[in-house]
Every structure is written in structure tokens, then in C-alpha cells.
Amino acid sequence: MAEIGMAWTARGAWTGIAAAGAFGALQDGVRVQLREGLGIASLIAGREQEPALERALESRYGLSLPTGPAAVSSASHTLLWSGPGQWLLLAASGAGFAEDCAGLAGLAAVAEQSDGRAVLSLSGTMVRQTLAKGCMVDLHPRAFPVGMTALTSIAYVNIQLWRAEDGPEGAVYEVMVPRSMAGSFWSWFSASAAEFGCAITVSRD
């Protein structure tokens, strides 16, 4: 009897959920970038480990270690505070990210999350109004400035939200959701953004 071969094909976190294009009102009040190909890892360190971890992150990626709800970025990496002694490290490209994780393994408990999270970059003139329909965090610039992050929920989906550097149309928000809940989050988001019009692009880093 002939053996049946099976080939596995890698799928992006947003494949089958969202795709490049546009929907809703004629104007593009909201712009979405589906961020694929990122490297993502959680870092957990005891207080005695933090100084050595911070030195390693600064020397390798130019990142300081946030001690409160902040996001810090360099040209290639972002570090998100996600609780006392806990952070998420994001690399703009997943290429070589396994080596990044291995290099930090002796300084923190490192768990790669690249295939377990889905990330969106959101901008546009009506992005804050869209998020305000379901987000419990006050996103006014005075309350949520560039570099701030929050762990919250939208439509019963736990998310990590942070504000990146402003773009041409103002505020830029990054949203990370568990990959298993990406469809649920997108169902809420697409309904909320349709009123303002939404343009979608895909970034494969």
C-alpha cells in the first residue's frame, strides 16, 4: 500500500480572516496593516535577573527594560511591559529570532510566541473613534501618549494595546491578540470600522 505524504504549509495569523483591500464607507477613515512574519517571545525575570537582562537588551537591541506600562522600540525590536517582571519582545522579522531567544535564555524564562499571537497596526483619522466603541482604556493623547501600553479586553478578547510613533495621519496603535481569538477580534473590529471606511494592507516582515 502506498504511503500518503502530507505537506504542511505555513499560514499567516490573519490568513482566512482578513486580507488586503477595503470595505465600508467610501472614505478611508481607518487604515489597517496586518503584520505577518514577526518574531515574538515572552520574557519573565526575577528581580535579581533584571539588571543582567537589561544590559543584554541594551547592548543587543538598544532597548531599556520598562518597569511600568510602556513600550520601547529600536529600529528592529520592540519591548512591551506586560506585568511585573514580564515583557514581550517583538522582532520586526522572524528571521534569526530563534537565535535571539537562545541568547537570552540564561537571563530570563523565554517562551517563543511567534505562532501564537496576531498583530495589527491601526491608524487613520478615525482610528481612535473606532477603538473607543469597545476599548475600556481612555485613548485620548493626554491619557495614552506615545510609548504607553495597556493590557485590556475588547469584545471579550484579551489584548495588548500600545501606541507607536505617530504617522502622517496622527496616532498609530498596535494591537496584539491571541491567534486563536484573531477571528473574533476581527469580527468586532471590521464591524466597528465599517462606518468610517477601512483600507487594509499586509506587512510581511
N, CA, C and O of each residue as an XYZ file, in Angstrom:
820
protein
N       0.854     -1.195      0.000
C       0.000      0.000      0.000
C       0.886      1.240      0.000
O       1.805      1.343      0.813
N       0.627      2.163     -0.883
C       1.462      3.357     -0.984
C       1.237      4.262      0.225
O       0.117      4.421      0.711
N       2.343      4.850      0.695
C       2.245      5.778      1.816
C       1.700      7.118      1.323
O       2.011      7.574      0.223
N       0.898      7.717      2.154
C       0.308      9.007      1.815
C       1.156     10.098      2.449
O       1.287     10.150      3.672
N       1.724     10.955      1.643
C       2.535     12.048      2.171
C       1.662     13.250      2.515
O       0.596     13.455      1.933
N       2.131     14.024      3.456
C       1.396     15.216      3.858
C       2.379     16.367      3.958
O       3.396     16.262      4.643
N       2.086     17.447      3.290
C       2.933     18.629      3.337
C       2.211     19.729      4.111
O       1.036     20.001      3.866
N       2.915     20.352      5.038
C       2.345     21.423      5.834
C       2.795     22.754      5.255
O       3.970     22.941      4.940
N       1.878     23.650      5.122
C       2.184     24.978      4.603
C       1.951     26.005      5.700
O       0.887     26.039      6.319
N       2.955     26.843      5.935
C       2.826     27.872      6.969
C       1.738     28.873      6.573
O       1.653     29.285      5.416
N       0.917     29.256      7.538
C      -0.150     30.226      7.307
C       0.060     31.418      8.216
O       0.413     31.272      9.386
N      -0.161     32.596      7.666
C      -0.089     33.795      8.481
C      -1.213     33.823      9.503
O      -2.230     33.148      9.343
N      -1.024     34.601     10.542
C      -2.024     34.673     11.608
C      -3.364     35.206     11.113
O      -4.406     34.871     11.675
N      -3.348     36.041     10.058
C      -4.587     36.648      9.564
C      -5.110     35.975      8.296
O      -6.123     36.402      7.743
N      -4.428     34.930      7.834
C      -4.866     34.223      6.631
C      -6.261     33.631      6.835
O      -6.511     32.954      7.832
N      -7.148     33.883      5.908
C      -8.520     33.387      6.015
C      -9.412     34.228      6.900
O     -10.603     33.949      7.032
N      -8.839     35.271      7.516
C      -9.610     36.153      8.402
C      -9.734     37.543      7.799
O     -10.832     38.090      7.688
N      -8.592     38.109      7.410
C      -8.556     39.440      6.812
C      -7.554     39.431      5.665
O      -6.606     38.645      5.669
N      -7.764     40.303      4.687
C      -6.885     40.356      3.521
C      -6.807     41.787      3.024
O      -7.648     42.619      3.365
N      -5.800     42.069      2.220
C      -5.634     43.406      1.654
C      -6.879     43.797      0.866
O      -7.479     42.976      0.173
N      -7.251     45.060      0.988
C      -8.440     45.547      0.296
C      -9.074     46.690      1.054
O      -8.402     47.378      1.822
N     -10.345     46.896      0.850
C     -11.067     47.983      1.507
C     -12.519     47.579      1.703
O     -13.049     46.748      0.965
N     -13.159     48.174      2.705
C     -14.577     47.919      2.932
C     -15.181     49.100      3.672
O     -14.466     49.964      4.181
N     -16.497     49.126      3.723
C     -17.204     50.146      4.473
C     -17.414     51.427      3.681
O     -17.493     51.410      2.453
N     -17.502     52.534      4.402
C     -17.758     53.837      3.795
C     -16.679     54.179      2.764
O     -15.603     53.581      2.755
N     -16.981     55.143      1.903
C     -16.080     55.451      0.790
C     -14.757     56.039      1.271
O     -13.713     55.759      0.680
N     -14.778     56.841      2.324
C     -13.530     57.404      2.813
C     -12.762     56.352      3.612
O     -13.358     55.441      4.185
N     -11.438     56.484      3.645
C     -10.601     55.562      4.424
C     -10.281     56.200      5.769
O      -9.185     56.720      5.976
N     -11.240     56.155      6.670
C     -11.024     56.744      7.981
C     -10.127     55.914      8.871
O      -9.548     56.425      9.830
N     -10.011     54.629      8.556
C      -9.186     53.714      9.347
C      -8.263     52.961      8.394
O      -8.685     52.498      7.334
N      -7.019     52.849      8.782
C      -6.041     52.091      7.996
C      -5.487     50.959      8.862
O      -5.114     51.159     10.018
N      -5.448     49.779      8.274
C      -5.009     48.583      8.995
C      -3.832     47.961      8.262
O      -3.866     47.788      7.044
N      -2.803     47.632      9.007
C      -1.688     46.856      8.463
C      -1.665     45.526      9.202
O      -1.484     45.482     10.419
N      -1.852     44.446      8.456
C      -1.771     43.109      9.035
C      -0.298     42.741      9.127
O       0.363     42.571      8.103
N       0.210     42.619     10.313
C       1.655     42.407     10.491
C       1.949     40.910     10.586
O       1.633     40.255     11.579
N       2.554     40.400      9.539
C       2.901     38.986      9.469
C       4.422     38.827      9.553
O       5.172     39.752      9.243
N       4.858     37.653      9.972
C       6.279     37.347      9.974
C       7.076     37.915     11.118
O       8.305     37.943     11.052
N       6.418     38.370     12.165
C       7.127     38.910     13.326
C       7.737     37.789     14.162
O       7.279     36.648     14.120
N       8.772     38.131     14.917
C       9.254     37.262     15.980
C       8.721     37.784     17.298
O       8.845     38.976     17.577
N       8.132     36.929     18.115
C       7.526     37.348     19.384
C       7.922     36.351     20.462
O       7.839     35.140     20.256
N       8.351     36.858     21.609
C       8.691     35.982     22.733
C       8.331     36.651     24.041
O       8.438     37.871     24.170
N       7.907     35.865     25.006
C       7.676     36.385     26.353
C       8.948     36.205     27.171
O       9.644     35.198     27.043
N       9.243     37.193     28.011
C      10.396     37.159     28.906
C       9.900     37.334     30.331
O       9.166     38.277     30.626
N      10.295     36.430     31.213
C       9.944     36.543     32.629
C      11.235     36.455     33.428
O      11.997     35.498     33.293
N      11.473     37.464     34.261
C      12.732     37.515     35.013
C      12.471     37.888     36.455
O      11.636     38.745     36.744
N      13.187     37.245     37.359
C      13.155     37.632     38.758
C      13.880     38.943     38.952
O      14.664     39.352     38.096
N      13.629     39.613     40.073
C      14.229     40.923     40.306
C      15.750     40.869     40.233
O      16.388     41.804     39.750
N      16.330     39.767     40.717
C      17.788     39.656     40.696
C      18.333     39.449     39.287
O      19.519     39.673     39.042
N      17.486     39.026     38.368
C      17.919     38.818     36.981
C      17.792     40.071     36.121
O      18.419     40.169     35.066
N      16.997     41.013     36.560
C      16.670     42.147     35.711
C      17.871     42.978     35.275
O      17.932     43.355     34.104
N      18.835     43.288     36.155
C      19.979     44.098     35.692
C      20.741     43.448     34.543
O      21.093     44.125     33.577
N      21.002     42.147     34.633
C      21.732     41.464     33.565
C      20.901     41.398     32.294
O      21.439     41.534     31.195
N      19.578     41.188     32.433
C      18.701     41.149     31.265
C      18.679     42.510     30.585
O      18.720     42.594     29.357
N      18.614     43.568     31.372
C      18.583     44.901     30.794
C      19.880     45.208     30.057
O      19.851     45.788     28.971
N      21.007     44.829     30.630
C      22.283     45.071     29.945
C      22.327     44.343     28.603
O      22.800     44.896     27.609
N      21.838     43.111     28.574
C      21.840     42.341     27.328
C      20.928     42.969     26.290
O      21.298     43.055     25.119
N      19.744     43.409     26.694
C      18.802     44.016     25.748
C      19.335     45.343     25.215
O      19.151     45.669     24.042
N      19.994     46.102     26.084
C      20.552     47.379     25.644
C      21.694     47.179     24.666
O      21.782     47.884     23.661
N      22.574     46.221     24.953
C      23.735     46.026     24.084
C      23.350     45.392     22.751
O      23.960     45.696     21.726
N      22.339     44.507     22.751
C      21.979     43.803     21.520
C      20.977     44.555     20.662
O      21.077     44.556     19.435
N      20.006     45.198     21.310
C      18.911     45.790     20.549
C      18.694     47.276     20.837
O      17.831     47.901     20.220
N      19.453     47.842     21.752
C      19.260     49.235     22.100
C      17.987     49.502     22.859
O      17.404     50.579     22.730
N      17.536     48.535     23.659
C      16.271     48.643     24.384
C      16.506     48.684     25.887
O      17.233     47.852     26.430
N      15.894     49.645     26.554
C      15.866     49.644     28.012
C      14.720     48.759     28.474
O      13.837     48.411     27.690
N      14.741     48.400     29.744
C      13.738     47.484     30.286
C      12.635     48.291     30.965
O      12.879     48.865     32.026
N      11.428     48.358     30.395
C      10.359     49.133     31.032
C       9.983     48.541     32.394
O       9.876     47.324     32.545
N       9.789     49.405     33.363
C       9.367     48.951     34.688
C       7.898     49.260     34.959
O       7.383     48.968     36.038
N       7.241     49.844     33.988
C       5.815     50.137     34.084
C       5.184     49.937     32.720
O       5.849     49.443     31.809
N       3.915     50.305     32.548
C       3.189     50.028     31.302
C       3.677     50.878     30.133
O       3.044     51.861     29.750
N       4.818     50.476     29.578
C       5.424     51.232     28.487
C       5.910     50.286     27.398
O       6.141     49.100     27.634
N       6.059     50.844     26.197
C       6.630     50.134     25.057
C       7.831     50.934     24.581
O       7.726     52.142     24.366
N       8.966     50.277     24.417
C      10.165     50.946     23.913
C      10.584     50.239     22.629
O      10.454     49.021     22.509
N      11.087     51.012     21.673
C      11.411     50.458     20.361
C      12.761     50.926     19.873
O      13.202     52.034     20.176
N      13.412     50.063     19.112
C      14.598     50.413     18.346
C      14.255     50.209     16.877
O      13.088     50.014     16.535
N      15.253     50.252     16.010
C      14.982     50.092     14.586
C      14.433     48.715     14.248
O      13.703     48.562     13.269
N      14.778     47.705     15.056
C      14.412     46.329     14.692
C      13.567     45.603     15.730
O      12.971     44.572     15.418
N      13.500     46.112     16.954
C      12.811     45.387     18.026
C      11.942     46.329     18.850
O      12.184     47.535     18.902
N      10.934     45.761     19.486
C      10.088     46.465     20.448
C       9.982     45.615     21.699
O       9.889     44.390     21.622
N       9.995     46.273     22.856
C       9.864     45.586     24.133
C       8.650     46.158     24.857
O       8.563     47.366     25.081
N       7.715     45.281     25.221
C       6.476     45.681     25.874
C       6.446     45.188     27.305
O       6.685     44.009     27.567
N       6.153     46.086     28.234
C       5.889     45.669     29.616
C       4.552     44.941     29.628
O       3.571     45.435     29.073
N       4.508     43.769     30.257
C       3.244     43.014     30.293
C       2.929     42.509     31.690
O       2.193     41.535     31.851
N       3.482     43.164     32.695
C       3.243     42.802     34.085
C       4.546     42.879     34.855
O       5.613     42.931     34.243
N       4.492     42.887     36.191
C       5.727     42.941     36.976
C       6.661     41.782     36.617
O       6.286     40.614     36.715
N       7.875     42.122     36.203
C       8.847     41.103     35.841
C       8.545     40.368     34.557
O       9.112     39.303     34.314
N       7.652     40.915     33.713
C       7.256     40.235     32.475
C       7.256     41.225     31.310
O       6.814     42.367     31.435
N       7.767     40.749     30.177
C       7.827     41.581     28.978
C       7.571     40.722     27.749
O       7.689     39.497     27.794
N       7.217     41.384     26.647
C       7.136     40.743     25.343
C       8.171     41.400     24.441
O       8.229     42.625     24.339
N       8.978     40.586     23.796
C       9.978     41.064     22.849
C       9.466     40.785     21.440
O       9.142     39.645     21.107
N       9.392     41.830     20.612
C       8.951     41.695     19.224
C      10.109     42.052     18.304
O      10.760     43.082     18.483
N      10.358     41.208     17.333
C      11.333     41.490     16.285
C      10.595     41.764     14.995
O       9.637     41.063     14.668
N      11.025     42.774     14.255
C      10.357     43.133     13.012
C      10.387     41.997     12.002
O       9.527     41.927     11.124
N      11.369     41.106     12.116
C      11.453     39.938     11.248
C      11.704     38.697     12.087
O      12.501     38.720     13.025
N      11.019     37.613     11.741
C      11.218     36.361     12.460
C      12.505     35.658     12.080
O      12.898     34.694     12.737
N      13.178     36.127     11.021
C      14.434     35.505     10.602
C      15.481     35.677     11.701
O      15.762     36.798     12.128
N      16.045     34.584     12.149
C      17.059     34.635     13.190
C      16.519     34.830     14.591
O      17.290     34.998     15.536
N      15.192     34.812     14.739
C      14.629     35.103     16.056
C      14.896     33.979     17.051
O      15.006     34.235     18.250
N      15.001     32.751     16.581
C      15.330     31.643     17.483
C      16.671     31.888     18.163
O      16.851     31.562     19.336
N      17.613     32.465     17.417
C      18.912     32.786     17.995
C      18.794     33.912     19.020
O      19.474     33.902     20.045
N      17.920     34.885     18.731
C      17.655     35.943     19.710
C      17.190     35.345     21.035
O      17.685     35.714     22.100
N      16.241     34.423     20.961
C      15.685     33.804     22.167
C      16.746     32.988     22.898
O      16.849     33.046     24.124
N      17.526     32.235     22.146
C      18.555     31.412     22.774
C      19.578     32.271     23.507
O      20.085     31.877     24.557
N      19.880     33.432     22.960
C      20.854     34.306     23.593
C      20.381     34.915     24.895
O      21.200     35.371     25.693
N      19.077     34.933     25.128
C      18.521     35.497     26.369
C      18.103     34.424     27.362
O      17.691     34.736     28.479
N      18.207     33.169     26.962
C      17.666     32.078     27.777
C      18.289     32.001     29.162
O      17.613     31.599     30.109
N      19.545     32.369     29.310
C      20.160     32.303     30.620
C      19.844     33.476     31.522
O      20.220     33.483     32.694
N      19.143     34.481     30.975
C      18.869     35.705     31.723
C      17.400     35.841     32.111
O      17.052     36.671     32.951
N      16.541     35.029     31.502
C      15.102     35.083     31.782
C      14.480     33.781     31.303
O      15.085     33.025     30.543
N      13.262     33.537     31.763
C      12.485     32.438     31.197
C      11.913     32.936     29.875
O      11.107     33.866     29.848
N      12.338     32.312     28.782
C      11.981     32.788     27.441
C      11.069     31.766     26.767
O      11.399     30.582     26.700
N       9.930     32.222     26.272
C       8.997     31.343     25.555
C       8.619     32.007     24.248
O       8.007     33.076     24.242
N       8.982     31.377     23.134
C       8.643     31.962     21.844
C       7.139     31.896     21.614
O       6.501     30.868     21.843
N       6.592     33.014     21.158
C       5.145     33.149     20.945
C       4.807     33.525     19.506
O       3.674     33.910     19.219
N       5.777     33.418     18.601
C       5.588     33.934     17.244
C       4.360     33.364     16.555
O       3.667     34.082     15.834
N       4.082     32.088     16.767
C       2.942     31.460     16.100
C       1.668     31.522     16.924
O       0.624     31.035     16.491
N       1.744     32.115     18.103
C       0.586     32.139     18.983
C      -0.079     33.493     19.113
O      -1.081     33.626     19.815
N       0.469     34.510     18.441
C      -0.090     35.860     18.551
C      -0.362     36.422     17.165
O       0.259     36.009     16.185
N      -1.284     37.356     17.089
C      -1.609     38.066     15.851
C      -1.562     39.556     16.140
O      -2.066     40.011     17.167
N      -0.951     40.323     15.228
C      -0.701     41.743     15.480
C      -1.252     42.591     14.337
O      -1.104     42.253     13.162
N      -1.888     43.696     14.706
C      -2.387     44.693     13.767
C      -1.769     46.040     14.097
O      -1.561     46.370     15.264
N      -1.477     46.819     13.058
C      -1.107     48.220     13.226
C      -2.268     49.055     12.704
O      -2.687     48.895     11.557
N      -2.789     49.947     13.545
C      -4.006     50.699     13.226
C      -3.718     52.191     13.222
O      -3.073     52.712     14.131
N      -4.201     52.870     12.193
C      -4.019     54.312     12.103
C      -5.209     54.898     11.341
O      -6.188     54.203     11.071
N      -5.112     56.179     11.001
C      -6.195     56.842     10.284
C      -6.887     57.882     11.144
O      -6.775     57.871     12.370
N      -7.593     58.767     10.492
C      -8.213     59.882     11.191
C      -9.308     59.453     12.161
O      -9.633     60.196     13.087
N      -9.888     58.254     11.960
C     -10.984     57.813     12.806
C     -10.619     56.566     13.616
O     -11.506     55.866     14.104
N      -9.355     56.292     13.757
C      -8.965     55.061     14.447
C      -9.331     55.109     15.930
O      -9.774     54.105     16.489
N      -9.152     56.263     16.571
C      -9.478     56.325     18.000
C     -10.981     56.158     18.219
O     -11.400     55.514     19.181
N     -11.781     56.728     17.343
C     -13.234     56.574     17.472
C     -13.640     55.118     17.262
O     -14.575     54.637     17.901
N     -12.948     54.422     16.376
C     -13.252     53.006     16.151
C     -12.945     52.182     17.384
O     -13.782     51.398     17.832
N     -11.753     52.351     17.937
C     -11.367     51.582     19.116
C     -12.227     51.926     20.330
O     -12.497     51.067     21.168
N     -12.653     53.175     20.420
C     -13.450     53.606     21.567
C     -14.784     52.886     21.660
O     -15.406     52.880     22.722
N     -15.235     52.280     20.572
C     -16.502     51.547     20.606
C     -16.422     50.311     21.491
O     -17.454     49.814     21.942
N     -15.221     49.805     21.749
C     -15.131     48.599     22.568
C     -14.016     48.591     23.580
O     -13.957     47.704     24.432
N     -13.115     49.578     23.502
C     -11.949     49.595     24.385
C     -12.257     50.360     25.660
O     -12.785     51.471     25.605
N     -11.933     49.780     26.805
C     -12.203     50.418     28.092
C     -11.111     51.402     28.493
O     -11.267     52.120     29.481
N     -10.012     51.449     27.750
C      -8.905     52.353     28.045
C      -9.176     53.719     27.421
O      -9.626     53.806     26.278
N      -8.902     54.780     28.168
C      -9.018     56.136     27.647
C      -7.859     56.373     26.677
O      -6.705     56.425     27.102
N      -8.146     56.515     25.395
C      -7.112     56.650     24.376
C      -6.827     58.101     23.994
O      -6.109     58.355     23.027
N      -7.373     59.041     24.732
C      -7.046     60.440     24.466
C      -5.536     60.622     24.620
O      -4.938     60.033     25.520
N      -4.909     61.429     23.754
C      -3.451     61.588     23.825
C      -2.914     61.987     25.185
O      -1.788     61.626     25.528
N      -3.692     62.725     25.969
C      -3.217     63.099     27.303
C      -3.173     61.901     28.239
O      -2.348     61.854     29.152
N      -4.062     60.928     28.017
C      -4.128     59.761     28.891
C      -3.325     58.588     28.350
O      -2.883     57.732     29.117
N      -3.133     58.540     27.034
C      -2.468     57.405     26.406
C      -1.472     57.935     25.378
O      -1.736     57.892     24.176
N      -0.325     58.437     25.850
C       0.641     59.050     24.939
C       1.458     58.008     24.181
O       1.360     56.811     24.450
N       2.255     58.473     23.242
C       3.179     57.603     22.511
C       4.066     56.869     23.509
O       4.613     57.476     24.430
N       4.206     55.549     23.318
C       5.057     54.744     24.186
C       4.333     54.091     25.341
O       4.966     53.402     26.141
N       3.023     54.281     25.461
C       2.272     53.658     26.543
C       1.654     52.352     26.067
O       1.312     52.216     24.892
N       1.510     51.396     26.972
C       0.863     50.125     26.654
C      -0.161     49.778     27.714
O      -0.099     50.274     28.839
N      -1.096     48.931     27.356
C      -2.130     48.504     28.291
C      -2.559     47.085     27.966
O      -2.646     46.693     26.802
N      -2.823     46.329     29.010
C      -3.445     45.013     28.889
C      -4.924     45.205     29.179
O      -5.294     45.629     30.273
N      -5.768     44.897     28.209
C      -7.195     45.142     28.382
C      -7.975     44.111     27.566
O      -7.417     43.094     27.154
N      -9.229     44.364     27.340
C     -10.033     43.453     26.524
C     -10.971     44.258     25.642
O     -11.423     45.344     26.008
N     -11.251     43.706     24.482
C     -12.232     44.265     23.549
C     -13.071     43.106     23.049
O     -12.540     42.098     22.583
N     -14.364     43.251     23.146
C     -15.299     42.213     22.683
C     -14.960     40.862     23.316
O     -14.995     39.827     22.650
N     -14.637     40.886     24.592
C     -14.322     39.690     25.373
C     -13.028     39.007     24.923
O     -12.797     37.842     25.248
N     -12.193     39.721     24.184
C     -10.902     39.189     23.749
C      -9.803     39.945     24.494
O      -9.752     41.174     24.449
N      -8.931     39.216     25.173
C      -7.809     39.845     25.854
C      -6.799     40.330     24.822
O      -6.411     39.584     23.923
N      -6.380     41.573     24.955
C      -5.440     42.149     24.001
C      -4.325     42.886     24.735
O      -4.466     43.245     25.904
N      -3.222     43.105     24.037
C      -2.234     44.081     24.479
C      -2.238     45.182     23.443
O      -2.106     44.936     22.244
N      -2.391     46.400     23.926
C      -2.512     47.579     23.077
C      -1.372     48.527     23.412
O      -1.098     48.769     24.587
N      -0.704     49.067     22.401
C       0.295     50.083     22.677
C       0.283     51.135     21.574
O      -0.156     50.887     20.451
N       0.782     52.324     21.932
C       0.796     53.431     20.980
C       2.203     53.602     20.437
O       3.139     53.876     21.188
N       2.346     53.440     19.130
C       3.628     53.597     18.453
C       3.839     55.071     18.095
O       3.005     55.920     18.410
N       4.951     55.359     17.440
C       5.204     56.727     16.990
C       4.107     57.158     16.015
O       3.628     56.357     15.212
N       3.718     58.422     16.095
C       2.673     58.939     15.225
C       3.067     58.829     13.758
O       4.244     58.918     13.411
N       2.074     58.635     12.909
C       2.272     58.592     11.470
C       1.741     59.853     10.818
O       1.401     60.808     11.516
N       1.661     59.878      9.503
C       1.188     61.074      8.782
C      -0.225     61.499      9.164
O      -0.563     62.680      9.076
N      -1.055     60.543      9.590
C      -2.443     60.872      9.943
C      -2.671     60.898     11.444
O      -3.814     60.877     11.901
N      -1.595     60.943     12.210
C      -1.743     61.028     13.653
C      -1.409     59.736     14.357
O      -0.460     59.043     13.991
N      -2.191     59.413     15.369
C      -1.876     58.303     16.262
C      -1.831     56.966     15.533
O      -2.612     56.711     14.617
N      -0.902     56.122     15.960
C      -0.779     54.754     15.468
C      -0.853     53.824     16.668
O      -0.078     53.960     17.615
N      -1.779     52.884     16.628
C      -1.950     51.917     17.708
C      -1.606     50.525     17.200
O      -1.970     50.144     16.088
N      -0.902     49.777     18.032
C      -0.602     48.377     17.723
C      -1.458     47.512     18.650
O      -1.590     47.801     19.839
N      -2.028     46.460     18.094
C      -2.888     45.571     18.869
C      -2.399     44.139     18.679
O      -2.206     43.679     17.553
N      -2.203     43.445     19.793
C      -1.801     42.037     19.752
C      -2.882     41.198     20.412
O      -3.311     41.496     21.526
N      -3.321     40.157     19.731
C      -4.348     39.270     20.258
C      -3.852     37.833     20.195
O      -2.987     37.517     19.378
N      -4.384     36.953     21.045
C      -4.069     35.530     20.881
C      -4.506     35.076     19.492
O      -5.591     35.433     19.032
N      -3.677     34.303     18.836
C      -4.014     33.886     17.473
C      -5.341     33.140     17.425
O      -6.086     33.263     16.452
N      -5.641     32.377     18.454
C      -6.887     31.616     18.466
C      -8.120     32.516     18.526
O      -9.231     32.075     18.230
N      -7.919     33.798     18.917
C      -9.034     34.732     19.020
C      -9.010     35.795     17.938
O      -9.796     36.741     17.979
N      -8.107     35.649     16.960
C      -7.979     36.668     15.917
C      -9.282     36.843     15.142
O      -9.666     37.969     14.825
N      -9.958     35.750     14.837
C     -11.211     35.848     14.106
C     -12.285     36.596     14.870
O     -13.018     37.400     14.294
N     -12.381     36.335     16.161
C     -13.380     37.028     16.988
C     -13.083     38.519     17.067
O     -13.986     39.350     16.968
N     -11.803     38.848     17.247
C     -11.449     40.262     17.323
C     -11.746     40.951     15.994
O     -12.293     42.053     15.977
N     -11.387     40.305     14.877
C     -11.600     40.929     13.587
C     -13.089     41.120     13.288
O     -13.471     42.103     12.652
N     -13.913     40.208     13.731
C     -15.352     40.348     13.535
C     -15.842     41.632     14.191
O     -16.623     42.374     13.597
N     -15.382     41.900     15.426
C     -15.766     43.136     16.105
C     -15.162     44.340     15.408
O     -15.854     45.322     15.142
N     -13.862     44.266     15.109
C     -13.175     45.429     14.561
C     -13.732     45.820     13.201
O     -13.972     47.003     12.959
N     -13.943     44.866     12.314
C     -14.422     45.187     10.973
C     -15.811     45.820     11.020
O     -16.108     46.724     10.239
N     -16.660     45.350     11.932
C     -17.985     45.961     12.080
C     -17.864     47.383     12.612
O     -18.614     48.268     12.201
N     -16.929     47.604     13.520
C     -16.760     48.931     14.117
C     -16.144     49.921     13.147
O     -16.475     51.106     13.175
N     -15.238     49.440     12.277
C     -14.542     50.338     11.350
C     -15.345     50.638     10.094
O     -15.065     51.624      9.412
N     -16.338     49.813      9.772
C     -17.064     49.967      8.508
C     -17.722     51.340      8.383
O     -17.809     51.884      7.282
N     -18.177     51.895      9.481
C     -18.819     53.214      9.457
C     -17.896     54.282      8.873
O     -18.356     55.218      8.219
N     -16.587     54.135      9.113
C     -15.628     55.158      8.722
C     -14.853     54.795      7.456
O     -14.097     55.617      6.940
N     -15.029     53.592      6.961
C     -14.254     53.124      5.825
C     -12.908     52.602      6.288
O     -12.265     53.210      7.143
N     -12.477     51.479      5.731
C     -11.257     50.829      6.203
C     -10.442     50.338      5.010
O     -10.971     49.669      4.122
N      -9.163     50.671      4.993
C      -8.227     50.201      3.969
C      -7.217     49.277      4.640
O      -6.664     49.629      5.682
N      -6.968     48.110      4.070
C      -6.131     47.080      4.672
C      -4.938     46.782      3.774
O      -5.080     46.583      2.567
N      -3.771     46.756      4.383
C      -2.558     46.302      3.717
C      -1.935     45.182      4.540
O      -2.279     44.995      5.707
N      -1.024     44.443      3.933
C      -0.343     43.355      4.611
C       1.146     43.653      4.663
O       1.756     43.981      3.645
N       1.728     43.539      5.847
C       3.166     43.707      6.009
C       3.764     42.347      6.350
O       3.469     41.782      7.403
N       4.596     41.825      5.468
C       5.290     40.565      5.739
C       6.746     40.885      5.993
O       7.544     41.005      5.063
N       7.080     41.021      7.265
C       8.428     41.443      7.637
C       9.440     40.327      7.419
O      10.628     40.510      7.681
